[in-house]
Amino acid sequence: MTVHTTSPQFKTNAARALADTQLQKALGNVKQGFIDKRRAAAEKLPEFEALRDSARDIKNHTLQHLDLYLEAYEGKVKASGGHVHFARTAEEARGIILGICREAGARTVTKGKSMIAEEIGINHHLEANGIVPVETDLGEYIIQLRNEMPSHIIAPAVHLNATQVEQDFRRVHTHLDAKRDLSEPVQLLTEARAVLRERFLAADVGITGANFLVAETGTSIIVTNEGNGDLTQILPKTHIVLTSIEKLVPTLEDVSQILRVLARSATGQEMSVYTTFSTGPRRAADSDGPENYHVVLLDNGRSSMLGTSFEEMLRCIRCGACMNHCPVYHAVGGHAYGWVYPGPMGAVLTPSLIGIDKAGHLPNASTFCGRCESVCPVRIPLPKLMRHWREREFERHLTPATIRSGLKTWGFLARRPALYRVATRAAMGVLGLAGRAKGRFAWLPLAKGWTKYRDFPAPQGETFQARWRRERHRRSA
Amino acid sequence: MSASASPGAERRMKPRVALFVTCLVDLMRPSVGFAAVKLLEDAGCTVDVPVQTCCGQPAFNAGDRGTARDLAEQVIDAFRGYDYVVAPSGSCAGMIKAHFPELFDDDPNWLPRANALAARTYELTSFLVDVLGVTKVDATYDGTVTYHDSCSGLRELGVRSQPRRLLAGMDGVTLVELNESDVCCGFGGTFAVKYSDISGAIVDAKTKHVSETGAATLLAGDLGCLMNMAGRLSREGKAVEVRHVAEILAGMTDDPPIGAAKDPRRPLTRT
């Protein structure tokens, strides 16, 4: 792991995000757009729920036989003239990619959008070795100019507004007329296209991710809306597919089913604008395509999730629906999570990949509202898996001492109904009396987190169980 | 109530219901428990209140599976032998219905008992509507109300139409829908204290939507969410009355709303 991690400072990150008015405005857009579009797309397709079941089952089946499908996939890629490289760690993956780039004599590398590339920090590694990586997805291009991480897995620059992008373009595109008009988003888009076109043509190597790998054909598949992925993988002499082992599916038929829930869950589109299949290097009769085709398959901790309850997380197809529907993500945005993957899927995956000791806040910073699970196209029980992380923390005594001792006291009382009745009766009597005049407390000891933002309603005084026994006694007397 | 058992029916024909009152109602707002009892008795049930403490959800969600199991066993034992178990909370009913079986999935001794309890357990409004077929309650309430769908009830138990149907059948009540009524209020148990900044931001968005409705009263089916929203509304100085939906449905609104003083003339202002 080399990507800088601020997950341990989640609370500080969150507080900063909440105070950032520009960010808060940008996050409002997440709330508006994605949710309504997904709902409309799902409602329009009568078999949508059945397709979610099917997508879940296909991924489960694949994960249960992952070794076999990886082997079959590798065989097919080789048969089509490509190479498969297995990388156990991020470091190994970086080494393999640098080796391929050096062999290709690469000076510049174009990149399609890939979260695995973020996970292994490939850009910095290439730069450090004298190779220029150029992000070609518009959002990724923008955040590369700003030296930032994506804040969302499908909308990397969703935390920014057009004015910020304009400032970045003026700062970086100094070869263009300083007085040009960039007041409209379409002007920004046009400028990025023009700048990137030259980069596409000059690149020696193109790196893309993969949404799916098909075992029966050795095909890798990317879904994009900008077409940049196609130019990245077709124009340079060498194409590297940088992806991870859980992207496997058995057949093209399986992929065609999962694709029907992917874009609908992500952006509400029926299909993304481009769905691109690539199988090996160009053949003699092909009019275009790369001469060299490499697949780098990253493990980086994933295989250790197999056979555990976290195996379910490996079904994830990276649609982003969980974060689009998450009240915590809406409040703090993606950067607060402090590593590559934000939102509910990040809260489950990140501890698996960087350790619960570093990422402990992530599965705890959830209200368990369950909205993420309700929209997940492969039905990952995200709250349950976050709870499993909390259980691991509890077992390892990583749960904060205040929470632990509070729970212990509560558990002690709750296991002893008679004592509980006496204790709660006394406590509520006192609290009820103290809060009688106003009906609420603006401040309470031990509840500062609560009373910082809201009053604490006073109890009515007598407990239900005390009053019930008293009144029923009277009733039956 | 329209669907109550006929007066001539034999006593033993009445469904025997155990009220799982929930810790929060037990400790903070017993009037909700009595409202639940009234609704159940009006609908023809015999109601009993077994000695009880907590369903174990706080421990379960904090990762303390051992304590959660101990408390779950206690609940399973205490609530044996009833036809139904009903809770005025989607969260606690959801714990019993959805998560007790999960807690014992590796225990062949307790799992059948957990499953049996789960099958008999209901959230109050869904029990009234889905099981007893109640369409009209014997109460009136004069005013405009809005309704927040608490997460566990909504997504674990499918409670959405039931409280609305019961409210729609009441004279004098106008229900104005809350924008994003299905979005979390930011309570989340200990989340509200552990991540208070985030929780504060989420409840702030919720109370904005509540204000937009112009409703005089905010209702929901879970006291945790209600205390969170009521606490925020009173901190903002907003004079919205906050009550558990059972109080309105039972016509038991003599007690002051959640977080309000006994004296109704006392204005709700920042303290």
Chai-1 contact restraints between the chains, C-beta under 6 A:
chainA,res_idxA,chainB,res_idxB,connection_type,confidence,min_distance_angstrom,max_distance_angstrom,comment,restraint_id
A,A14,B,I198,contact,1.0,0.0,6.0,A-B,restraint_1
A,A15,B,D197,contact,1.0,0.0,6.0,A-B,restraint_2
A,L18,B,D197,contact,1.0,0.0,6.0,A-B,restraint_3
A,L18,B,A201,contact,1.0,0.0,6.0,A-B,restraint_4
A,P327,B,C184,contact,1.0,0.0,6.0,A-B,restraint_5
A,P327,B,I202,contact,1.0,0.0,6.0,A-B,restraint_6
A,V328,B,I198,contact,1.0,0.0,6.0,A-B,restraint_7
A,A331,B,I198,contact,1.0,0.0,6.0,A-B,restraint_8
A,A331,B,A201,contact,1.0,0.0,6.0,A-B,restraint_9
A,A331,B,I202,contact,1.0,0.0,6.0,A-B,restraint_10
A,A365,B,Y195,contact,1.0,0.0,6.0,A-B,restraint_11
A,T367,B,C184,contact,1.0,0.0,6.0,A-B,restraint_12
A,T367,B,G188,contact,1.0,0.0,6.0,A-B,restraint_13
A,T367,B,F191,contact,1.0,0.0,6.0,A-B,restraint_14
A,C369,B,C151,contact,1.0,0.0,6.0,A-B,restraint_15
A,C369,B,C184,contact,1.0,0.0,6.0,A-B,restraint_16
A,G370,B,C151,contact,1.0,0.0,6.0,A-B,restraint_17
A,G370,B,R155,contact,1.0,0.0,6.0,A-B,restraint_18
A,S374,B,R155,contact,1.0,0.0,6.0,A-B,restraint_19
A,R390,B,G63,contact,1.0,0.0,6.0,A-B,restraint_20
A,E391,B,G63,contact,1.0,0.0,6.0,A-B,restraint_21
A,E391,B,R65,contact,1.0,0.0,6.0,A-B,restraint_22
A,E393,B,G63,contact,1.0,0.0,6.0,A-B,restraint_23
A,F394,B,G63,contact,1.0,0.0,6.0,A-B,restraint_24
A,F394,B,D64,contact,1.0,0.0,6.0,A-B,restraint_25
A,L407,B,A59,contact,1.0,0.0,6.0,A-B,restraint_26
A,L407,B,A62,contact,1.0,0.0,6.0,A-B,restraint_27
A,L407,B,D64,contact,1.0,0.0,6.0,A-B,restraint_28
A,G411,B,A59,contact,1.0,0.0,6.0,A-B,restraint_29
A,G411,B,T67,contact,1.0,0.0,6.0,A-B,restraint_30
A,A414,B,T53,contact,1.0,0.0,6.0,A-B,restraint_31
A,A414,B,C54,contact,1.0,0.0,6.0,A-B,restraint_32
A,A414,B,L71,contact,1.0,0.0,6.0,A-B,restraint_33
A,R415,B,D70,contact,1.0,0.0,6.0,A-B,restraint_34
A,P417,B,V51,contact,1.0,0.0,6.0,A-B,restraint_35
A,P417,B,T53,contact,1.0,0.0,6.0,A-B,restraint_36
A,Y420,B,T53,contact,1.0,0.0,6.0,A-B,restraint_37
A,T424,B,L27,contact,1.0,0.0,6.0,A-B,restraint_38
A,M428,B,L27,contact,1.0,0.0,6.0,A-B,restraint_39
A,K438,B,A261,contact,1.0,0.0,6.0,A-B,restraint_40
A,K438,B,T271,contact,1.0,0.0,6.0,A-B,restraint_41
A,G439,B,P256,contact,1.0,0.0,6.0,A-B,restraint_42
A,G439,B,G259,contact,1.0,0.0,6.0,A-B,restraint_43
A,G439,B,A260,contact,1.0,0.0,6.0,A-B,restraint_44
A,G439,B,A261,contact,1.0,0.0,6.0,A-B,restraint_45
A,R440,B,S234,contact,1.0,0.0,6.0,A-B,restraint_46
A,R440,B,G259,contact,1.0,0.0,6.0,A-B,restraint_47
A,A442,B,T271,contact,1.0,0.0,6.0,A-B,restraint_48
A,G449,B,V193,contact,1.0,0.0,6.0,A-B,restraint_49
A,G449,B,S196,contact,1.0,0.0,6.0,A-B,restraint_50
A,W450,B,A192,contact,1.0,0.0,6.0,A-B,restraint_51
A,W450,B,V193,contact,1.0,0.0,6.0,A-B,restraint_52
A,K452,B,S196,contact,1.0,0.0,6.0,A-B,restraint_53
A,Y453,B,G200,contact,1.0,0.0,6.0,A-B,restraint_54
A,R454,B,G231,contact,1.0,0.0,6.0,A-B,restraint_55
A,R454,B,R232,contact,1.0,0.0,6.0,A-B,restraint_56
A,R454,B,R235,contact,1.0,0.0,6.0,A-B,restraint_57
A,D455,B,G231,contact,1.0,0.0,6.0,A-B,restraint_58
A,D455,B,S234,contact,1.0,0.0,6.0,A-B,restraint_59
A,D455,B,R235,contact,1.0,0.0,6.0,A-B,restraint_60
A,D455,B,G259,contact,1.0,0.0,6.0,A-B,restraint_61
A,F456,B,G231,contact,1.0,0.0,6.0,A-B,restraint_62
A,P457,B,M227,contact,1.0,0.0,6.0,A-B,restraint_63
A,P457,B,A230,contact,1.0,0.0,6.0,A-B,restraint_64
A,P457,B,G231,contact,1.0,0.0,6.0,A-B,restraint_65
A,P457,B,I258,contact,1.0,0.0,6.0,A-B,restraint_66
A,P457,B,G259,contact,1.0,0.0,6.0,A-B,restraint_67
A,P459,B,L27,contact,1.0,0.0,6.0,A-B,restraint_68
A,P459,B,M28,contact,1.0,0.0,6.0,A-B,restraint_69
A,Q460,B,R29,contact,1.0,0.0,6.0,A-B,restraint_70
A,Q460,B,P30,contact,1.0,0.0,6.0,A-B,restraint_71
A,T463,B,D26,contact,1.0,0.0,6.0,A-B,restraint_72
A,T463,B,L27,contact,1.0,0.0,6.0,A-B,restraint_73
A,F464,B,V21,contact,1.0,0.0,6.0,A-B,restraint_74
A,F464,B,V25,contact,1.0,0.0,6.0,A-B,restraint_75
A,F464,B,D26,contact,1.0,0.0,6.0,A-B,restraint_76
A,F464,B,P30,contact,1.0,0.0,6.0,A-B,restraint_77
A,F464,B,G33,contact,1.0,0.0,6.0,A-B,restraint_78
A,Q465,B,D26,contact,1.0,0.0,6.0,A-B,restraint_79
A,R467,B,P30,contact,1.0,0.0,6.0,A-B,restraint_80
A,W468,B,V49,contact,1.0,0.0,6.0,A-B,restraint_81
